[in-house]
Amino acid sequence: METTKKTSKVQLWTSYILQGLVVLMFLMGAIMNLLQTEEAITGATAMGYPKESVFYLGIVLLIGTLLYAFPKTVIFGAIILTGWLGGAVATHVIHKDPMFNIIFPVIFGIVLWLSILLRNKNLKALLSN
């Protein structure tokens, strides 16, 4: 017989705070890309991405972030954002960047999924098997 524990208020609020921080960080990046700020273009071209791709990268990031922000689509958004973070890791590895630059997207991805895990019974059940 399996017992299901109700998510505590602390876990629930912690998950929402973590999710909010992730959403804010990604929204900031998406908006910078969509507005094609000098910082976004400089950063992207320094990493080998063409200037013309910055706007489209912003669209992908915005879509993933918006999907992640809403409860019904949070998992789908998390999958898109995990792909985004994987691309960030690969880009930093290719450019032989410092270890912090490589590890930060991994940590960010863990926080992204932890925010869901703290309140999603289905994800908890999937990982407990």
C-alpha positions as YAML, in Angstrom:
chain: A
units: angstrom
residues:
- id: 1
  name: MET
  ca: [0.00, 0.00, 0.00]
- id: 2
  name: GLU
  ca: [1.46, 3.31, -1.08]
- id: 3
  name: THR
  ca: [0.85, 6.45, 0.89]
- id: 4
  name: THR
  ca: [0.93, 9.83, -0.76]
- id: 5
  name: LYS
  ca: [2.11, 12.68, 1.37]
- id: 6
  name: LYS
  ca: [0.65, 16.08, 0.82]
- id: 7
  name: THR
  ca: [3.18, 18.68, -0.27]
- id: 8
  name: SER
  ca: [4.05, 20.91, 2.66]
- id: 9
  name: LYS
  ca: [3.57, 24.66, 2.42]
- id: 10
  name: VAL
  ca: [7.32, 25.16, 2.81]
- id: 11
  name: GLN
  ca: [8.02, 22.84, -0.13]
- id: 12
  name: LEU
  ca: [5.31, 24.48, -2.18]
- id: 13
  name: TRP
  ca: [6.55, 28.02, -1.56]
- id: 14
  name: THR
  ca: [10.17, 26.97, -2.07]
- id: 15
  name: SER
  ca: [9.22, 25.46, -5.42]
- id: 16
  name: TYR
  ca: [7.40, 28.60, -6.51]
- id: 17
  name: ILE
  ca: [10.27, 30.86, -5.44]
- id: 18
  name: LEU
  ca: [12.81, 28.70, -7.31]
- id: 19
  name: GLN
  ca: [10.57, 28.60, -10.36]
- id: 20
  name: GLY
  ca: [10.10, 32.37, -10.21]
- id: 21
  name: LEU
  ca: [13.87, 32.94, -10.12]
- id: 22
  name: VAL
  ca: [14.38, 30.63, -13.09]
- id: 23
  name: VAL
  ca: [11.60, 32.38, -15.03]
- id: 24
  name: LEU
  ca: [13.03, 35.83, -14.25]
- id: 25
  name: MET
  ca: [16.54, 34.85, -15.38]
- id: 26
  name: PHE
  ca: [15.33, 33.26, -18.61]
- id: 27
  name: LEU
  ca: [12.88, 36.08, -19.36]
- id: 28
  name: MET
  ca: [15.68, 38.59, -18.96]
- id: 29
  name: GLY
  ca: [17.79, 36.64, -21.46]
- id: 30
  name: ALA
  ca: [14.90, 36.21, -23.88]
- id: 31
  name: ILE
  ca: [14.02, 39.92, -23.81]
- id: 32
  name: MET
  ca: [17.65, 40.90, -24.35]
- id: 33
  name: ASN
  ca: [17.80, 38.58, -27.36]
- id: 34
  name: LEU
  ca: [14.46, 39.75, -28.76]
- id: 35
  name: LEU
  ca: [15.50, 43.39, -28.40]
- id: 36
  name: GLN
  ca: [18.88, 42.44, -29.84]
- id: 37
  name: THR
  ca: [20.78, 44.41, -27.24]
- id: 38
  name: GLU
  ca: [24.46, 45.03, -27.78]
- id: 39
  name: GLU
  ca: [25.25, 42.68, -24.88]
- id: 40
  name: ALA
  ca: [23.15, 39.86, -26.37]
- id: 41
  name: ILE
  ca: [24.68, 40.25, -29.83]
- id: 42
  name: THR
  ca: [28.22, 40.56, -28.51]
- id: 43
  name: GLY
  ca: [27.80, 37.52, -26.28]
- id: 44
  name: ALA
  ca: [26.27, 35.38, -29.01]
- id: 45
  name: THR
  ca: [28.79, 36.31, -31.69]
- id: 46
  name: ALA
  ca: [31.67, 35.78, -29.26]
- id: 47
  name: MET
  ca: [30.38, 32.24, -28.81]
- id: 48
  name: GLY
  ca: [30.24, 31.66, -32.56]
- id: 49
  name: TYR
  ca: [26.55, 32.25, -33.19]
- id: 50
  name: PRO
  ca: [25.65, 34.46, -36.14]
- id: 51
  name: LYS
  ca: [24.23, 37.88, -35.31]
- id: 52
  name: GLU
  ca: [21.07, 37.00, -37.25]
- id: 53
  name: SER
  ca: [20.33, 34.08, -34.92]
- id: 54
  name: VAL
  ca: [20.00, 36.19, -31.76]
- id: 55
  name: PHE
  ca: [16.36, 37.12, -32.38]
- id: 56
  name: TYR
  ca: [15.36, 33.51, -33.14]
- id: 57
  name: LEU
  ca: [17.21, 32.26, -30.07]
- id: 58
  name: GLY
  ca: [15.19, 34.79, -28.08]
- id: 59
  name: ILE
  ca: [11.95, 33.37, -29.49]
- id: 60
  name: VAL
  ca: [12.91, 29.82, -28.52]
- id: 61
  name: LEU
  ca: [13.94, 30.95, -25.03]
- id: 62
  name: LEU
  ca: [10.74, 32.97, -24.57]
- id: 63
  name: ILE
  ca: [8.52, 30.06, -25.64]
- id: 64
  name: GLY
  ca: [10.32, 27.63, -23.34]
- id: 65
  name: THR
  ca: [10.15, 30.08, -20.45]
- id: 66
  name: LEU
  ca: [6.46, 30.81, -20.89]
- id: 67
  name: LEU
  ca: [5.66, 27.11, -21.08]
- id: 68
  name: TYR
  ca: [7.71, 26.54, -17.92]
- id: 69
  name: ALA
  ca: [5.91, 29.37, -16.11]
- id: 70
  name: PHE
  ca: [2.46, 27.77, -16.31]
- id: 71
  name: PRO
  ca: [1.49, 24.66, -14.30]
- id: 72
  name: LYS
  ca: [-0.19, 22.77, -17.16]
- id: 73
  name: THR
  ca: [2.86, 23.10, -19.44]
- id: 74
  name: VAL
  ca: [5.67, 23.23, -16.86]
- id: 75
  name: ILE
  ca: [7.16, 19.85, -17.85]
- id: 76
  name: PHE
  ca: [7.20, 20.66, -21.57]
- id: 77
  name: GLY
  ca: [8.79, 24.03, -20.82]
- id: 78
  name: ALA
  ca: [11.36, 22.37, -18.56]
- id: 79
  name: ILE
  ca: [12.30, 19.98, -21.37]
- id: 80
  name: ILE
  ca: [12.83, 22.87, -23.80]
- id: 81
  name: LEU
  ca: [14.85, 24.84, -21.24]
- id: 82
  name: THR
  ca: [16.93, 21.76, -20.40]
- id: 83
  name: GLY
  ca: [17.81, 21.55, -24.09]
- id: 84
  name: TRP
  ca: [18.72, 25.23, -24.01]
- id: 85
  name: LEU
  ca: [20.99, 24.67, -21.02]
- id: 86
  name: GLY
  ca: [22.56, 21.65, -22.70]
- id: 87
  name: GLY
  ca: [23.41, 23.90, -25.64]
- id: 88
  name: ALA
  ca: [24.97, 26.37, -23.22]
- id: 89
  name: VAL
  ca: [27.12, 23.62, -21.69]
- id: 90
  name: ALA
  ca: [28.21, 22.41, -25.13]
- id: 91
  name: THR
  ca: [29.04, 25.94, -26.26]
- id: 92
  name: HIS
  ca: [31.19, 26.57, -23.18]
- id: 93
  name: VAL
  ca: [32.96, 23.22, -23.57]
- id: 94
  name: ILE
  ca: [33.73, 23.93, -27.25]
- id: 95
  name: HIS
  ca: [35.18, 27.33, -26.31]
- id: 96
  name: LYS
  ca: [37.23, 25.86, -23.46]
- id: 97
  name: ASP
  ca: [35.65, 28.30, -21.04]
- id: 98
  name: PRO
  ca: [36.35, 28.18, -17.30]
- id: 99
  name: MET
  ca: [34.76, 25.32, -15.38]
- id: 100
  name: PHE
  ca: [32.28, 27.67, -13.67]
- id: 101
  name: ASN
  ca: [30.82, 28.63, -17.07]
- id: 102
  name: ILE
  ca: [30.34, 24.93, -17.84]
- id: 103
  name: ILE
  ca: [28.91, 23.96, -14.44]
- id: 104
  name: PHE
  ca: [26.55, 26.95, -13.99]
- id: 105
  name: PRO
  ca: [24.01, 25.83, -16.63]
- id: 106
  name: VAL
  ca: [24.05, 22.34, -15.07]
- id: 107
  name: ILE
  ca: [23.30, 23.78, -11.62]
- id: 108
  name: PHE
  ca: [20.63, 26.02, -13.15]
- id: 109
  name: GLY
  ca: [19.04, 22.94, -14.76]
- id: 110
  name: ILE
  ca: [19.02, 21.14, -11.42]
- id: 111
  name: VAL
  ca: [17.25, 24.11, -9.81]
- id: 112
  name: LEU
  ca: [14.79, 24.18, -12.73]
- id: 113
  name: TRP
  ca: [13.79, 20.54, -12.19]
- id: 114
  name: LEU
  ca: [13.98, 20.76, -8.38]
- id: 115
  name: SER
  ca: [11.34, 23.48, -8.45]
- id: 116
  name: ILE
  ca: [9.00, 21.03, -10.20]
- id: 117
  name: LEU
  ca: [10.01, 18.00, -8.14]
- id: 118
  name: LEU
  ca: [9.15, 19.75, -4.87]
- id: 119
  name: ARG
  ca: [5.46, 19.91, -5.79]
- id: 120
  name: ASN
  ca: [4.78, 17.42, -8.60]
- id: 121
  name: LYS
  ca: [3.66, 14.02, -7.29]
- id: 122
  name: ASN
  ca: [3.93, 12.40, -10.72]
- id: 123
  name: LEU
  ca: [7.56, 13.42, -11.13]
- id: 124
  name: LYS
  ca: [8.35, 12.26, -7.58]
- id: 125
  name: ALA
  ca: [6.74, 8.90, -8.33]
- id: 126
  name: LEU
  ca: [8.64, 8.56, -11.60]
- id: 127
  name: LEU
  ca: [11.97, 9.22, -9.90]
- id: 128
  name: SER
  ca: [11.26, 6.99, -6.89]
- id: 129
  name: ASN
  ca: [10.85, 3.84, -9.01]
...
